[in-house]
């Protein structure tokens, strides 16, 4: 193979940086975040190793595995009030001390966000965050805060969960991020954030149709886990509180098929039903292995009823029979939807995010005694 080579006779770091960026805009392109980090490294030598890498390592140790471009996105958002990496002229005009000040605010904001997710939302690792982009407005907001009122906590949780279950940042994340970062500049930033959601989402209520689908990468799965944890859900066999950070392989959290996959396959159920979100519970590895391919009618009756209720398992034993699998899915889906709506309403109703409850909500506001 013949490779073109250009030798640049200079020891000017700025010229080298510019050449690096120009070359990498052709061929296999680097992401704009990497280009921005190259510019930052030129203006603040050592920042990527001394600051970014150390921060990433410390976050990874507490189960939040971020990528460098997430840190850069937060840095840009706090430093410029917008999210796009190509509009950074004003940022690069700042001196090192100003860049350090922005980084300190960024690090404080990310630290605060992680603590908020763990302690207020019940999300213990980045694996349970459906959209990392959804964290950027939270980081920007918390970088300016020293404490949260109860109302602010509720609104921020409400915005985060609604944003993630509705996939706000799935399409054009930079456009949505810029809208939300601009909202944070208003006199009532959290209400402005939620106003952005209202323009796209006709109703904040969740329906059973919205909950349909496989559990893999389902945006509702983390929210259901959070709600189960709020119920004090415990492992069905070990009795330990459910946590994604439990120590030891046998206590590691796993996603359990209530009606086992092998059993359903043998009876010709479709993959979409087998892996349906309503067929998934949270268990430790030990409990999951002990059940194996047992039918629910055989093992659920040995589990404490309160532990089943904490994960919204229908208590009607007739629904545990294999022939009633579809009915079980329908019943549990309704229980989960009721629980999600109650949880979201508890966050939003005090702040007038909802009008009066619909008749359907009123009729399903309590878990049926048979469930």
C-alpha positions as CSV (number, residue, x, y, z in Angstrom):
1,X,0.0,0.0,0.0
2,X,1.1,3.6,-0.7
3,X,0.4,6.1,2.1
4,X,0.6,9.8,1.6
5,X,2.9,11.4,4.2
6,X,3.1,15.1,5.1
7,X,5.9,16.3,7.4
8,X,5.2,19.4,9.3
9,X,8.3,21.2,10.3
10,X,7.1,23.0,13.4
11,X,7.1,22.7,17.2
12,X,4.1,25.0,17.5
13,X,1.5,23.0,19.5
14,X,-1.3,25.1,18.0
15,X,-0.3,24.3,14.4
16,X,0.0,20.6,15.3
17,X,-3.4,20.6,16.9
18,X,-5.0,22.3,13.9
19,X,-3.3,19.8,11.6
20,X,-4.6,16.9,13.7
21,X,-8.2,18.2,13.5
22,X,-8.0,18.9,9.8
23,X,-6.6,15.5,8.9
24,X,-9.2,13.7,11.0
25,X,-12.2,15.5,9.4
26,X,-11.5,13.2,6.3
27,X,-11.4,9.5,6.0
28,X,-12.5,7.7,9.2
29,X,-13.7,10.7,11.1
30,X,-13.3,11.2,14.8
31,X,-16.3,12.4,16.7
32,X,-16.6,16.1,17.2
33,X,-16.2,15.5,20.9
34,X,-12.7,14.1,20.3
35,X,-11.9,17.2,18.2
36,X,-13.1,19.4,21.1
37,X,-11.0,17.5,23.6
38,X,-7.9,18.0,21.3
39,X,-8.6,21.7,21.4
40,X,-9.0,21.6,25.2
41,X,-5.8,19.6,25.6
42,X,-3.9,22.3,23.6
43,X,-5.2,25.1,25.7
44,X,-4.9,23.3,29.0
45,X,-2.1,20.8,28.8
46,X,-2.5,17.7,30.9
47,X,-6.3,18.1,31.5
48,X,-7.3,14.8,29.9
49,X,-4.9,12.7,32.0
50,X,-5.0,14.7,35.3
51,X,-8.7,15.6,35.3
52,X,-10.7,13.6,32.8
53,X,-9.1,10.2,33.3
54,X,-9.0,10.5,37.1
55,X,-12.7,11.5,37.2
56,X,-13.6,8.6,34.9
57,X,-11.7,6.1,37.1
58,X,-13.4,7.4,40.3
59,X,-16.9,7.2,38.7
60,X,-16.2,3.7,37.4
61,X,-15.3,2.6,41.0
62,X,-18.8,3.5,42.1
63,X,-20.5,1.8,39.1
64,X,-21.0,4.9,36.9
65,X,-19.0,4.0,33.7
66,X,-19.0,7.2,31.7
67,X,-17.1,7.9,28.4
68,X,-14.8,11.0,28.0
69,X,-17.2,12.6,25.5
70,X,-19.9,12.7,28.3
71,X,-17.6,14.7,30.5
72,X,-16.8,16.9,27.5
73,X,-20.5,17.4,26.7
74,X,-21.1,18.5,30.3
75,X,-18.0,20.8,30.2
76,X,-19.3,22.5,27.0
77,X,-22.8,22.8,28.4
78,X,-21.7,24.5,31.6
79,X,-19.1,26.6,29.8
80,X,-21.2,27.8,26.9
81,X,-24.9,27.2,27.8
82,X,-25.3,25.0,24.7
83,X,-24.3,21.4,23.7
84,X,-22.8,21.6,20.3
85,X,-19.1,20.9,20.0
86,X,-18.7,23.0,16.8
87,X,-19.7,26.3,18.4
88,X,-16.9,26.8,20.8
89,X,-15.2,30.0,19.7
90,X,-16.0,31.8,23.0
91,X,-14.9,28.8,25.1
92,X,-11.5,28.7,23.4
93,X,-11.0,32.4,24.1
94,X,-10.8,31.7,27.8
95,X,-7.6,31.3,29.7
96,X,-6.5,28.2,31.7
97,X,-7.8,29.5,35.1
98,X,-11.2,30.1,33.5
99,X,-11.2,26.7,31.9
100,X,-10.3,25.2,35.3
101,X,-13.2,27.0,36.9
102,X,-15.6,25.5,34.4
103,X,-14.2,22.1,35.0
104,X,-14.6,22.5,38.7
105,X,-18.2,23.3,38.2
106,X,-18.6,20.4,35.8
107,X,-17.1,17.9,38.3
108,X,-19.3,19.3,41.1
109,X,-22.3,19.0,38.9
110,X,-21.5,15.4,37.9
111,X,-20.8,14.4,41.5
112,X,-24.1,15.9,42.6
113,X,-25.9,14.2,39.8
114,X,-24.6,10.8,40.7
115,X,-25.5,11.3,44.4
116,X,-29.0,12.4,43.3
117,X,-29.4,9.4,41.1
118,X,-28.3,7.0,43.8
119,X,-30.0,8.5,46.8
120,X,-33.1,10.2,45.4
121,X,-33.9,8.2,42.3
122,X,-32.7,4.8,43.5
123,X,-30.5,4.3,40.4
124,X,-27.2,2.8,41.5
125,X,-25.2,2.5,38.3
126,X,-25.0,3.9,34.8
127,X,-26.3,0.6,33.5
128,X,-29.8,1.7,34.7
129,X,-29.7,5.0,33.0
130,X,-31.6,4.7,29.6
131,X,-30.1,7.9,28.2
132,X,-26.8,9.3,29.3
133,X,-27.7,12.5,27.4
134,X,-30.6,13.0,29.8
135,X,-28.0,13.6,32.6
136,X,-26.5,16.7,30.9
137,X,-29.3,19.1,31.8
138,X,-29.3,17.7,35.4
139,X,-25.5,18.2,35.6
140,X,-25.8,21.8,34.4
141,X,-28.7,22.5,36.8
142,X,-27.0,20.9,39.8
143,X,-23.7,22.6,39.1
144,X,-25.3,25.8,40.2
145,X,-27.1,24.3,43.3
146,X,-26.0,23.7,46.8
147,X,-29.2,22.1,48.0
148,X,-32.6,21.0,46.6
149,X,-36.0,21.7,48.1
150,X,-38.5,18.9,48.2
151,X,-40.4,20.5,45.3
152,X,-37.2,20.8,43.2
153,X,-36.3,17.1,43.9
154,X,-39.8,16.0,42.8
155,X,-39.7,18.1,39.6
156,X,-36.2,17.0,38.7
157,X,-37.1,13.3,39.2
158,X,-40.3,13.8,37.2
159,X,-38.4,15.4,34.3
160,X,-35.7,12.7,34.3
161,X,-38.1,9.7,34.2
162,X,-40.5,11.3,31.7
163,X,-37.6,12.2,29.5
164,X,-36.1,8.7,29.5
165,X,-39.3,6.7,29.1
166,X,-40.4,8.8,26.2
167,X,-37.0,8.8,24.5
168,X,-36.6,12.6,24.5
169,X,-32.9,12.4,23.4
170,X,-33.3,9.4,21.0
171,X,-33.6,11.5,17.8
172,X,-31.8,14.8,17.7
173,X,-30.1,15.0,21.1
174,X,-28.2,18.2,20.5
175,X,-31.4,20.1,19.5
176,X,-33.2,18.8,22.5
177,X,-30.3,19.4,24.8
178,X,-30.0,23.0,23.6
179,X,-33.7,23.5,24.3
180,X,-33.3,22.2,27.8
181,X,-30.1,24.1,28.5
182,X,-31.9,27.3,27.4
183,X,-34.8,26.5,29.7
184,X,-32.4,26.4,32.7
185,X,-31.7,30.1,32.1
186,X,-35.3,31.0,32.9
187,X,-36.6,32.3,36.2
188,X,-38.3,28.9,36.8
189,X,-35.9,26.4,35.2
190,X,-37.5,23.2,36.2
191,X,-41.0,24.3,35.1
192,X,-39.4,25.4,31.8
193,X,-37.8,22.0,31.4
194,X,-41.1,20.3,31.9
195,X,-42.8,22.8,29.5
196,X,-40.4,21.5,26.8
197,X,-41.8,18.0,27.5
198,X,-45.4,19.1,27.4
199,X,-44.9,20.4,23.9
200,X,-44.1,16.9,22.7
201,X,-46.0,14.6,25.0
202,X,-49.8,15.0,25.0
203,X,-50.3,13.1,28.3
204,X,-47.9,12.1,31.1
205,X,-50.1,9.1,32.0
206,X,-48.7,5.7,31.0
207,X,-50.9,3.1,29.4
208,X,-50.6,-0.7,29.1
209,X,-50.0,-0.2,25.3
210,X,-46.9,1.9,26.1
211,X,-45.6,-0.8,28.3
212,X,-45.8,-3.5,25.7
213,X,-42.7,-5.1,24.2
214,X,-39.6,-7.0,25.2
215,X,-37.6,-6.1,28.3
216,X,-34.3,-5.8,26.6
217,X,-33.3,-2.1,26.5
218,X,-36.8,-1.2,27.5
219,X,-36.8,2.4,28.9
220,X,-39.5,1.4,31.5
221,X,-37.4,-1.3,33.1
222,X,-35.2,1.1,35.2
223,X,-38.3,3.0,36.4
224,X,-40.0,-0.3,37.4
225,X,-36.9,-1.3,39.3
226,X,-36.9,2.1,41.1
227,X,-40.5,1.7,42.0
228,X,-40.0,-1.8,43.3
229,X,-37.1,-0.6,45.4
230,X,-39.3,2.2,46.8
231,X,-41.6,-0.6,47.9
232,X,-38.8,-2.1,49.9
233,X,-38.7,-5.1,47.5
234,X,-36.5,-8.0,48.7
235,X,-35.1,-11.0,47.0
236,X,-37.7,-13.7,47.1
237,X,-35.3,-16.3,48.6
238,X,-32.4,-14.5,50.4
239,X,-34.5,-11.7,51.9
240,X,-31.9,-9.1,51.1
241,X,-33.1,-5.7,49.7
242,X,-32.8,-5.6,45.9
243,X,-29.7,-3.7,44.8
244,X,-27.7,-3.7,41.6
245,X,-24.6,-3.3,43.7
246,X,-24.9,-6.2,46.0
247,X,-21.6,-8.0,46.7
248,X,-20.8,-11.6,45.7
249,X,-21.8,-13.5,42.5
250,X,-24.7,-15.3,44.2
251,X,-26.2,-12.0,45.3
252,X,-25.8,-10.2,42.0
253,X,-29.0,-8.8,40.6
254,X,-30.5,-10.7,37.6
255,X,-33.6,-10.3,35.4
256,X,-35.7,-13.3,36.0
257,X,-38.4,-14.7,33.7
258,X,-41.3,-15.4,36.0
259,X,-42.6,-18.0,33.5
260,X,-39.3,-19.6,32.5
261,X,-38.1,-19.3,28.9
262,X,-37.6,-23.0,28.3
263,X,-41.0,-23.8,29.6
264,X,-42.7,-21.3,27.3
265,X,-40.7,-22.3,24.3
266,X,-41.8,-25.9,24.8
267,X,-45.4,-24.8,24.6
268,X,-44.8,-22.7,21.4
269,X,-45.1,-19.2,22.9
270,X,-43.6,-16.5,20.7
271,X,-40.3,-14.7,21.7
272,X,-42.2,-11.4,22.1
273,X,-44.4,-12.9,24.8
274,X,-41.6,-14.9,26.4
275,X,-39.4,-11.8,26.8
276,X,-42.3,-9.4,27.5
277,X,-41.5,-6.8,30.1
278,X,-44.4,-8.1,32.2
279,X,-42.7,-11.5,32.5
280,X,-39.6,-10.1,34.2
281,X,-38.9,-9.8,37.9
282,X,-35.7,-8.8,39.8
283,X,-33.9,-11.6,41.7
284,X,-30.5,-12.5,43.0
285,X,-28.4,-14.9,40.9
286,X,-28.8,-17.6,43.7
287,X,-32.6,-17.3,43.6
288,X,-32.7,-17.3,39.8
289,X,-30.6,-20.4,39.6
290,X,-32.7,-22.2,42.2
291,X,-35.9,-21.7,40.2
292,X,-34.5,-22.7,36.9
293,X,-37.3,-24.1,34.7
294,X,-39.9,-24.4,37.5
295,X,-43.5,-23.4,36.7
296,X,-44.8,-20.4,38.7
297,X,-47.6,-22.5,40.1
298,X,-44.9,-24.7,41.7
299,X,-42.5,-22.0,43.2
300,X,-44.5,-18.8,43.7
301,X,-46.7,-20.3,46.4
302,X,-43.6,-20.9,48.6
303,X,-42.7,-17.2,48.4
304,X,-43.9,-14.7,51.0
305,X,-46.9,-12.8,49.6
306,X,-45.5,-9.4,50.5
307,X,-42.4,-10.0,48.5
308,X,-44.5,-10.9,45.5
309,X,-46.7,-7.8,45.9
310,X,-43.6,-5.6,46.2
311,X,-42.8,-6.6,42.6
312,X,-46.5,-6.4,41.5
313,X,-46.9,-10.2,40.9
314,X,-50.6,-11.1,40.7
315,X,-51.5,-13.2,43.7
316,X,-54.3,-15.0,42.0
317,X,-52.8,-18.5,41.8
318,X,-55.0,-19.4,38.8
319,X,-52.9,-16.9,36.8
320,X,-49.7,-18.8,37.6
321,X,-50.8,-21.7,35.5
322,X,-49.1,-22.1,32.1
323,X,-52.4,-22.1,30.2
324,X,-53.1,-18.6,31.7
325,X,-49.8,-17.1,30.7
326,X,-51.3,-14.4,28.5
327,X,-53.8,-13.5,31.2
328,X,-51.0,-13.2,33.7
329,X,-49.1,-10.8,31.4
330,X,-52.2,-8.6,31.0
331,X,-52.9,-8.5,34.7
332,X,-49.3,-7.8,35.7
333,X,-49.0,-5.1,33.0
334,X,-52.0,-3.3,34.4
335,X,-50.5,-3.5,37.9
336,X,-47.2,-2.1,36.7
337,X,-49.0,0.7,34.8
338,X,-51.0,1.6,37.9
339,X,-47.8,1.7,40.0
340,X,-46.0,3.8,37.4
341,X,-48.8,6.4,37.2
342,X,-49.1,6.6,41.0
343,X,-45.4,7.2,41.3
344,X,-45.2,9.8,38.6
345,X,-48.3,11.5,39.9
346,X,-46.8,11.7,43.4
347,X,-43.9,13.5,41.9
348,X,-46.0,15.8,39.7
349,X,-49.4,16.4,41.1
350,X,-48.3,18.9,43.8
351,X,-46.7,21.0,41.1
352,X,-49.8,21.1,38.9
353,X,-48.3,18.9,36.2
354,X,-51.5,17.0,36.1
355,X,-55.1,18.1,35.9
356,X,-57.7,16.1,37.8
357,X,-57.3,12.3,37.5
358,X,-59.2,10.6,34.7
359,X,-61.9,8.0,35.6
360,X,-59.5,5.2,34.6
361,X,-56.9,6.5,37.1
362,X,-59.4,6.8,39.9
363,X,-60.7,3.3,39.3
364,X,-57.3,1.8,39.3
365,X,-55.7,3.9,42.0
366,X,-55.4,0.9,44.3
367,X,-54.0,-2.5,43.7
368,X,-56.9,-5.1,43.5
369,X,-57.1,-7.4,46.5
370,X,-56.7,-10.4,44.2
371,X,-53.4,-9.0,43.0
